[in-house]
Amino acid sequence: MPFILAGGAELRELLWSDQLAFPCDDAHNVLWPKAAMLALCIPLTLGLGPFQGLARALAVLCVLEAVLLWCAPAETMVMWLEAEQRGTLSYKEAFAAVLHHRRHFGLLLALSGGFSLLGHVGAGGYTLGGLLKKRA
């Protein structure tokens, strides 16, 4: 339940802010992956729907977000590879941006692997509905 409340609050904050410029310069402010993940996670968390299909859909969504939004921008990678720029402030900022993108990319691929595992093993036992069935 806290996940649903936190996800709804973040979506509401993004919708009412002026950060949703198109095209979006910051991948943190892109709305479609957050809305889609929240929409798919709610039935999965509550124990509704085809668990394996939802888990696999979340795995695909994580890979899509990683590839489409969190691959390091080409201009940042060029700056990172230019030897004459080393030691400058712009080089350090570009290097920090590349590392930040790599962290998000790796995290989303790890989440995708976890959702794939849930899709294979069966996610129904790890939901609120599955927990209530075990207690009854």
C-alpha positions as CSV (number, residue, x, y, z in Angstrom):
1,M,0.0,0.0,0.0
2,P,2.8,2.5,0.7
3,F,4.1,1.8,-2.8
4,I,0.8,2.7,-4.3
5,L,0.5,5.9,-2.3
6,A,4.1,7.0,-3.1
7,G,3.7,6.2,-6.8
8,G,0.4,8.2,-6.9
9,A,2.0,11.1,-5.1
10,E,4.9,11.2,-7.5
11,L,2.7,11.1,-10.5
12,R,0.5,13.9,-9.1
13,E,3.5,16.0,-8.4
14,L,4.9,15.5,-12.0
15,L,1.5,16.3,-13.5
16,W,1.1,19.6,-11.7
17,S,4.7,20.7,-12.1
18,D,6.3,22.6,-14.9
19,Q,8.9,19.9,-15.4
20,L,7.0,18.0,-18.0
21,A,8.5,19.9,-20.9
22,F,8.5,18.2,-24.3
23,P,11.0,17.1,-25.3
24,C,12.0,16.2,-21.8
25,D,15.6,17.0,-21.0
26,D,15.7,15.0,-17.8
27,A,14.8,11.3,-17.8
28,H,13.6,11.6,-14.2
29,N,10.6,13.6,-15.4
30,V,9.4,11.3,-18.1
31,L,5.9,10.2,-17.2
32,W,5.1,7.1,-19.3
33,P,7.3,4.5,-17.5
34,K,6.2,5.6,-14.1
35,A,2.5,5.6,-15.0
36,A,2.8,2.2,-16.8
37,M,4.7,0.6,-13.9
38,L,2.3,1.9,-11.3
39,A,-0.7,0.6,-13.4
40,L,0.9,-2.8,-13.7
41,C,2.1,-3.0,-10.1
42,I,-1.2,-2.3,-8.5
43,P,-2.9,-5.5,-9.7
44,L,0.2,-7.5,-9.1
45,T,0.5,-6.2,-5.5
46,L,-3.2,-6.8,-4.7
47,G,-3.1,-10.3,-6.1
48,L,-5.4,-9.6,-9.1
49,G,-4.9,-10.6,-12.7
50,P,-2.6,-13.0,-14.6
51,F,0.5,-12.8,-12.4
52,Q,3.0,-14.3,-14.9
53,G,1.8,-11.9,-17.6
54,L,2.0,-8.9,-15.3
55,A,5.5,-9.8,-14.1
56,R,6.7,-10.3,-17.6
57,A,5.1,-7.1,-18.8
58,L,6.9,-5.2,-16.0
59,A,10.2,-6.9,-17.0
60,V,9.8,-5.7,-20.6
61,L,8.8,-2.2,-19.4
62,C,12.0,-2.0,-17.3
63,V,14.2,-3.0,-20.3
64,L,12.4,-0.4,-22.5
65,E,12.9,2.3,-19.9
66,A,16.6,1.4,-19.5
67,V,17.3,1.4,-23.2
68,L,15.1,4.3,-24.2
69,L,15.8,6.7,-21.3
70,W,18.9,5.7,-19.4
71,C,21.5,5.0,-22.1
72,A,24.1,7.7,-21.7
73,P,23.6,10.6,-24.1
74,A,26.0,10.6,-27.0
75,E,27.4,14.1,-26.4
76,T,28.2,13.1,-22.8
77,M,30.0,10.0,-23.9
78,V,32.0,12.0,-26.5
79,M,33.0,14.5,-23.8
80,W,34.0,11.6,-21.5
81,L,36.3,10.1,-24.2
82,E,38.1,13.3,-25.1
83,A,41.5,13.2,-23.6
84,E,42.2,16.9,-23.7
85,Q,39.1,17.6,-21.5
86,R,40.3,15.5,-18.5
87,G,40.6,17.4,-15.3
88,T,38.2,20.2,-16.3
89,L,34.9,20.9,-14.6
90,S,32.9,20.0,-17.7
91,Y,34.7,16.6,-17.9
92,K,33.9,15.9,-14.3
93,E,30.2,16.8,-14.7
94,A,30.0,14.7,-17.9
95,F,31.6,11.8,-16.1
96,A,29.1,12.1,-13.2
97,A,26.2,12.2,-15.7
98,V,27.5,9.0,-17.3
99,L,27.8,7.3,-14.0
100,H,24.3,8.4,-13.0
101,H,22.9,7.0,-16.2
102,R,24.7,3.8,-15.7
103,R,23.3,3.4,-12.2
104,H,19.7,3.8,-13.5
105,F,20.4,1.5,-16.4
106,G,21.8,-1.2,-14.2
107,L,19.1,-0.9,-11.6
108,L,16.4,-1.2,-14.3
109,L,18.0,-4.3,-15.8
110,A,18.2,-5.9,-12.3
111,L,14.5,-5.1,-11.7
112,S,13.8,-6.7,-15.1
113,G,15.6,-9.8,-14.1
114,G,13.6,-10.0,-10.8
115,F,10.3,-9.5,-12.6
116,S,11.3,-12.2,-15.1
117,L,12.1,-14.6,-12.3
118,L,8.7,-13.8,-10.7
119,G,7.1,-14.4,-14.1
120,H,8.8,-17.8,-14.4
121,V,8.3,-18.9,-10.8
122,G,4.9,-17.4,-10.4
123,A,4.3,-14.2,-8.7
124,G,1.0,-15.2,-7.0
125,G,2.6,-16.5,-3.8
126,Y,4.3,-13.2,-3.1
127,T,1.2,-10.9,-3.3
128,L,-1.1,-9.6,-0.6
129,G,-3.8,-12.0,-1.8
130,G,-1.4,-15.0,-1.6
131,L,-0.4,-14.0,1.9
132,L,-4.0,-13.8,3.0
133,K,-4.7,-17.2,1.5
134,K,-1.8,-18.7,3.5
135,R,-3.1,-17.3,6.7
136,A,-6.7,-18.5,6.2
